[in-house]
Amino acid sequence: MATSSSDSTAGLASRLGGLALRRREASIFIAGCLLVIYFQITTDVFVSGANVSTLVQYAGATAVLAAGEVMVLICGELDLSIGMVYALSPFLMFYANEAGVPMALAIILALAGAGVVGLINGLVTTWLKLPSFVTTLGMLFLINGFTLVISGGFPVQPQAGEIFTAVMGGSATAMVIWAVLIAVILQFVLTRTRWGLHTIAIGGNLSGATEAGIKVKTLKIRNFMLCSMLAGFGGILDTFRIGSIDPLAGGNEIMFMAIASAVIGGTLLTGGVGTIIGALFGAIVLAILKDGFTLSGVSAYTFDMILGAAILVTMTINVHLNQLREKGRV
């Protein structure tokens, strides 16, 4: 009986290991489950209703930004400006609403403004042939300054009905629904549509994609626009969650968290490989780590150390696993 039980355990571990190797999302999902178990044992309140609500609301906006960032990363580019678009879009929404535009339409106008930022990023990167790192770094500072100028550096409070606020991120349920819905839709786009498959082809083999007739410039511009609009939407969701708009909110911190979520979720910075669902899990794992350390009384500096180590380790593992997958060994 003991041998049978041991064999069953070994078989389960083997199947889980094989799944983690084959599916990019599986390893980060398993890691998240283990972290939940660990923090519940050490804190006793980690899976309480109040803490779970805080956890999912914190992870929601990051997951939305990470979803857009994955699309840009897969096609071999990088967008550093998303944190500032996250801060700008709520102000565009607020001022449009103050001018008499209904809140729903004000949100659409704010997302259109975010899309213009992505359009500029895409045009400068593809037509002027500047590295996207340089393009979006410049845009980061430009948008930050613009947001401070139009706001005067002061926070404001959006005015919306209770139901509208709850639907647009004011409740934990709504935040989860938005994050999961966006992740599922973009995962489908990435794996089942021409847009997604061509994006992967561009990041995997730019020369081959060009020779195959794929409109590389157009597709990259679309991905930059999508990334910026999702960044703006994430900022709007957090605005209704928090109840105020701060010109210094988000910024570089949420940008780096979004990129980290994408990376530890299985997206390669070198392009050609990525998963939106993995980025969603990555955002949740980062939220679990930060929240768990906070409840345990661990310093924020320690969290940064662990985050840095996690990025290095997961990137190394992902690169080597991708090489093994290409050779058909896993």
C-alpha positions as CSV (number, residue, x, y, z in Angstrom):
1,M,0.0,0.0,0.0
2,A,2.8,2.4,0.9
3,T,4.5,1.7,-2.4
4,S,1.3,2.3,-4.3
5,S,0.7,5.6,-2.5
6,S,4.3,6.6,-3.3
7,D,3.9,5.7,-6.9
8,S,0.7,7.7,-7.2
9,T,2.4,10.7,-5.6
10,A,5.4,10.4,-8.0
11,G,3.0,10.0,-11.0
12,L,1.1,13.1,-10.0
13,A,4.3,15.1,-9.6
14,S,5.5,13.8,-12.9
15,R,2.3,14.9,-14.7
16,L,2.4,18.3,-13.0
17,G,6.0,18.7,-14.1
18,G,5.3,17.7,-17.6
19,L,2.4,20.2,-17.7
20,A,4.5,23.0,-16.4
21,L,7.1,22.3,-19.1
22,R,4.5,22.1,-22.0
23,R,2.3,25.0,-20.9
24,R,3.9,28.4,-20.3
25,E,1.0,29.4,-17.9
26,A,1.1,26.2,-15.8
27,S,4.4,26.9,-13.9
28,I,3.4,30.4,-12.8
29,F,-0.1,29.1,-11.8
30,I,1.4,26.3,-9.7
31,A,3.8,28.8,-8.1
32,G,0.8,31.0,-7.2
33,C,-1.0,28.2,-5.6
34,L,2.0,27.3,-3.5
35,L,2.5,30.9,-2.4
36,V,-1.2,31.1,-1.3
37,I,-0.7,28.0,0.8
38,Y,2.5,29.3,2.3
39,F,1.1,32.7,3.2
40,Q,-2.1,31.3,4.6
41,I,0.0,29.0,6.9
42,T,2.2,31.9,8.0
43,T,-0.4,34.6,8.4
44,D,-3.8,32.8,9.0
45,V,-5.8,35.7,7.3
46,F,-4.4,35.5,3.8
47,V,-7.5,33.9,2.2
48,S,-10.0,35.9,4.2
49,G,-12.7,37.7,2.2
50,A,-11.3,41.2,3.0
51,N,-7.8,40.3,2.0
52,V,-8.8,38.5,-1.2
53,S,-10.8,41.6,-2.2
54,T,-7.7,43.8,-1.7
55,L,-5.5,41.3,-3.5
56,V,-7.6,41.1,-6.7
57,Q,-8.2,44.8,-6.9
58,Y,-4.4,45.4,-6.6
59,A,-3.7,42.8,-9.3
60,G,-6.5,43.9,-11.7
61,A,-5.0,47.1,-13.2
62,T,-1.6,45.5,-13.4
63,A,-3.0,42.6,-15.3
64,V,-4.8,44.9,-17.8
65,L,-1.5,46.8,-18.5
66,A,0.4,43.5,-18.7
67,A,-2.0,42.2,-21.4
68,G,-1.3,45.1,-23.7
69,E,2.5,45.0,-23.0
70,V,2.6,41.3,-24.0
71,M,1.3,42.2,-27.5
72,V,4.1,44.7,-27.9
73,L,6.8,42.5,-26.4
74,I,5.8,39.5,-28.7
75,C,6.4,41.6,-31.8
76,G,9.9,42.5,-30.6
77,E,9.2,45.9,-29.1
78,L,8.9,47.5,-25.7
79,D,6.6,50.2,-24.3
80,L,7.9,52.1,-21.3
81,S,5.2,54.9,-21.5
82,I,2.3,52.8,-20.2
83,G,2.6,53.9,-16.6
84,M,2.3,57.6,-17.6
85,V,-0.6,56.8,-20.0
86,Y,-2.2,55.1,-16.9
87,A,-2.0,58.4,-15.1
88,L,-3.0,60.6,-18.0
89,S,-6.2,58.9,-19.2
90,P,-8.2,59.5,-16.0
91,F,-7.5,63.2,-16.3
92,L,-8.6,63.3,-19.9
93,M,-11.8,61.5,-18.7
94,F,-12.3,63.9,-15.8
95,Y,-11.9,67.1,-17.9
96,A,-14.1,65.8,-20.6
97,N,-16.8,65.0,-18.0
98,E,-16.3,68.5,-16.4
99,A,-16.9,70.0,-19.9
100,G,-20.4,68.4,-20.0
101,V,-19.6,65.1,-21.7
102,P,-21.4,62.1,-20.2
103,M,-19.0,59.9,-18.2
104,A,-19.3,56.9,-20.5
105,L,-18.4,59.0,-23.6
106,A,-15.7,60.7,-21.6
107,I,-14.1,57.3,-21.0
108,I,-14.2,56.6,-24.7
109,L,-12.6,60.0,-25.4
110,A,-9.9,59.3,-22.8
111,L,-9.1,55.9,-24.4
112,A,-9.0,57.6,-27.8
113,G,-6.4,60.0,-26.4
114,A,-4.4,57.0,-25.1
115,G,-4.7,55.5,-28.5
116,V,-3.1,58.6,-30.0
117,V,-0.1,58.1,-27.7
118,G,0.3,54.6,-29.0
119,L,-0.1,55.8,-32.5
120,I,2.8,58.2,-32.1
121,N,4.9,55.6,-30.4
122,G,4.2,53.2,-33.3
123,L,4.8,55.7,-36.1
124,V,8.1,57.0,-34.6
125,T,9.4,53.5,-34.0
126,T,8.4,52.0,-37.4
127,W,8.8,54.9,-39.7
128,L,11.6,56.9,-38.1
129,K,13.2,53.6,-37.1
130,L,14.1,54.7,-33.6
131,P,14.4,51.8,-31.0
132,S,11.1,51.5,-29.1
133,F,13.0,51.8,-25.9
134,V,14.1,55.3,-26.9
135,T,10.8,56.3,-28.3
136,T,8.7,55.2,-25.3
137,L,11.2,56.5,-22.8
138,G,10.9,60.0,-24.4
139,M,7.1,59.6,-24.4
140,L,7.2,58.7,-20.7
141,F,8.7,62.0,-19.8
142,L,6.6,63.9,-22.2
143,I,3.3,62.5,-20.9
144,N,4.4,62.9,-17.3
145,G,5.1,66.6,-17.8
146,F,1.9,67.1,-19.8
147,T,-0.2,65.4,-17.0
148,L,1.4,67.6,-14.4
149,V,0.8,70.7,-16.5
150,I,-2.9,70.1,-17.1
151,S,-3.6,69.0,-13.5
152,G,-1.4,71.6,-11.8
153,G,0.0,68.7,-9.8
154,F,-3.2,68.3,-7.8
155,P,-5.5,65.3,-7.6
156,V,-9.2,65.4,-8.5
157,Q,-12.2,63.3,-7.8
158,P,-14.4,61.9,-10.6
159,Q,-18.2,62.2,-10.1
160,A,-20.2,59.1,-11.2
161,G,-23.1,57.1,-10.0
162,E,-22.7,54.3,-7.5
163,I,-23.6,51.6,-10.0
164,F,-21.4,53.0,-12.7
165,T,-18.5,53.3,-10.3
166,A,-18.9,49.7,-9.1
167,V,-19.0,48.4,-12.7
168,M,-15.9,50.4,-13.7
169,G,-13.7,48.9,-11.0
170,G,-15.2,50.2,-7.8
171,S,-15.9,46.6,-6.7
172,A,-13.5,43.6,-6.5
173,T,-15.9,41.5,-8.6
174,A,-15.9,44.1,-11.5
175,M,-12.1,44.3,-11.4
176,V,-11.7,40.6,-11.7
177,I,-14.2,40.4,-14.5
178,W,-12.5,43.1,-16.5
179,A,-9.0,41.6,-16.0
180,V,-10.1,38.1,-16.9
181,L,-12.3,39.2,-19.8
182,I,-9.5,41.2,-21.4
183,A,-7.0,38.4,-20.9
184,V,-9.2,35.8,-22.4
185,I,-10.1,37.9,-25.4
186,L,-6.5,38.9,-26.1
187,Q,-5.3,35.3,-25.7
188,F,-7.9,34.3,-28.3
189,V,-6.7,37.1,-30.6
190,L,-3.1,36.1,-30.1
191,T,-3.5,32.4,-30.8
192,R,-6.5,32.2,-33.1
193,T,-6.5,35.3,-35.3
194,R,-4.3,36.6,-38.1
195,W,-3.5,39.6,-36.0
196,G,-2.0,37.5,-33.2
197,L,-0.3,34.9,-35.4
198,H,1.3,37.6,-37.5
199,T,2.4,39.4,-34.3
200,I,4.2,36.1,-33.2
201,A,5.7,35.7,-36.7
202,I,7.1,39.3,-36.6
203,G,8.8,38.8,-33.2
204,G,10.0,35.3,-34.1
205,N,11.5,36.1,-37.5
206,L,11.2,39.7,-38.7
207,S,12.9,39.1,-42.1
208,G,10.7,36.0,-42.8
209,A,7.5,37.9,-41.8
210,T,8.4,40.7,-44.2
211,E,9.2,38.4,-47.0
212,A,5.9,36.6,-46.4
213,G,4.0,39.8,-47.0
214,I,3.0,40.6,-43.5
215,K,2.4,44.3,-42.9
216,V,5.0,44.7,-40.2
217,K,4.7,48.4,-39.6
218,T,0.9,48.4,-39.6
219,L,0.8,45.6,-37.1
220,K,3.3,47.1,-34.8
221,I,1.5,50.4,-34.8
222,R,-1.8,48.5,-33.9
223,N,-0.1,46.8,-31.0
224,F,1.3,50.0,-29.7
225,M,-2.1,51.6,-29.9
226,L,-3.7,48.6,-28.1
227,C,-1.1,48.7,-25.4
228,S,-1.6,52.4,-24.7
229,M,-5.4,52.1,-24.7
230,L,-5.3,49.2,-22.2
231,A,-2.9,51.2,-20.1
232,G,-5.4,54.1,-20.1
233,F,-8.2,51.7,-19.3
234,G,-6.3,50.3,-16.4
235,G,-5.8,53.8,-15.0
236,I,-9.5,54.5,-15.3
237,L,-10.4,51.3,-13.5
238,D,-8.0,52.2,-10.7
239,T,-9.5,55.7,-10.6
240,F,-13.0,54.4,-9.8
241,R,-11.5,51.8,-7.4
242,I,-9.6,54.5,-5.4
243,G,-12.1,57.3,-5.9
244,S,-9.6,60.0,-6.9
245,I,-7.1,60.8,-9.7
246,D,-3.5,61.5,-8.7
247,P,-1.1,62.9,-11.4
248,L,1.7,61.0,-9.7
249,A,-0.3,57.7,-9.5
250,G,1.0,54.6,-11.3
251,G,4.0,55.9,-13.2
252,N,7.1,53.8,-13.4
253,E,6.1,51.4,-10.7
254,I,3.1,50.0,-12.4
255,M,4.9,50.0,-15.7
256,F,7.7,47.8,-14.3
257,M,5.1,45.6,-12.5
258,A,3.3,45.1,-15.8
259,I,6.5,44.2,-17.6
260,A,7.5,41.9,-14.7
261,S,4.1,40.2,-14.9
262,A,4.5,39.5,-18.6
263,V,8.0,38.2,-18.1
264,I,7.4,35.8,-15.2
265,G,4.2,34.8,-17.0
266,G,6.2,33.3,-19.9
267,T,6.7,36.2,-22.4
268,L,10.3,36.6,-23.7
269,L,11.7,40.1,-24.0
270,T,13.4,38.9,-27.2
271,G,10.0,38.6,-28.9
272,G,8.2,35.9,-30.7
273,V,6.9,34.1,-27.6
274,G,4.3,35.1,-25.0
275,T,1.0,34.4,-23.4
276,I,-1.7,36.8,-22.1
277,I,-3.1,34.3,-19.6
278,G,0.5,33.8,-18.3
279,A,0.7,37.6,-17.8
280,L,-2.6,37.5,-15.8
281,F,-1.2,34.8,-13.6
282,G,2.1,36.8,-13.3
283,A,0.2,39.9,-12.1
284,I,-1.7,37.8,-9.5
285,V,1.6,36.2,-8.3
286,L,3.2,39.6,-7.8
287,A,0.1,40.7,-5.9
288,I,0.3,37.6,-3.7
289,L,3.9,38.2,-3.0
290,K,3.5,41.9,-2.1
291,D,0.4,41.4,0.0
292,G,1.8,38.3,1.7
293,F,5.0,40.1,2.6
294,T,3.0,43.1,3.9
295,L,0.9,40.8,6.2
296,S,4.1,39.1,7.3
297,G,5.8,42.3,8.2
298,V,8.5,41.9,5.6
299,S,10.3,45.0,4.3
300,A,9.4,46.4,0.9
301,Y,13.1,46.3,0.1
302,T,13.0,42.6,0.5
303,F,10.1,42.4,-2.0
304,D,12.2,44.3,-4.6
305,M,15.0,41.9,-4.1
306,I,12.8,38.9,-4.6
307,L,11.1,40.5,-7.6
308,G,14.5,41.1,-9.2
309,A,15.6,37.5,-8.6
310,A,12.3,36.2,-9.9
311,I,12.7,38.0,-13.1
312,L,16.2,36.8,-13.6
313,V,15.4,33.2,-12.8
314,T,12.1,33.0,-14.8
315,M,13.7,34.7,-17.9
316,T,16.6,32.2,-17.8
317,I,14.2,29.3,-17.4
318,N,11.8,30.5,-20.1
319,V,14.6,31.0,-22.6
320,H,16.0,27.5,-22.1
321,L,12.5,25.9,-22.1
322,N,11.7,27.7,-25.3
323,Q,14.8,26.2,-26.9
324,L,13.8,22.8,-25.7
325,R,10.3,23.2,-27.1
326,E,11.7,24.3,-30.5
327,K,13.8,21.1,-30.5
328,G,10.7,19.0,-29.6
329,R,12.1,17.7,-26.3
330,V,9.3,18.9,-24.1
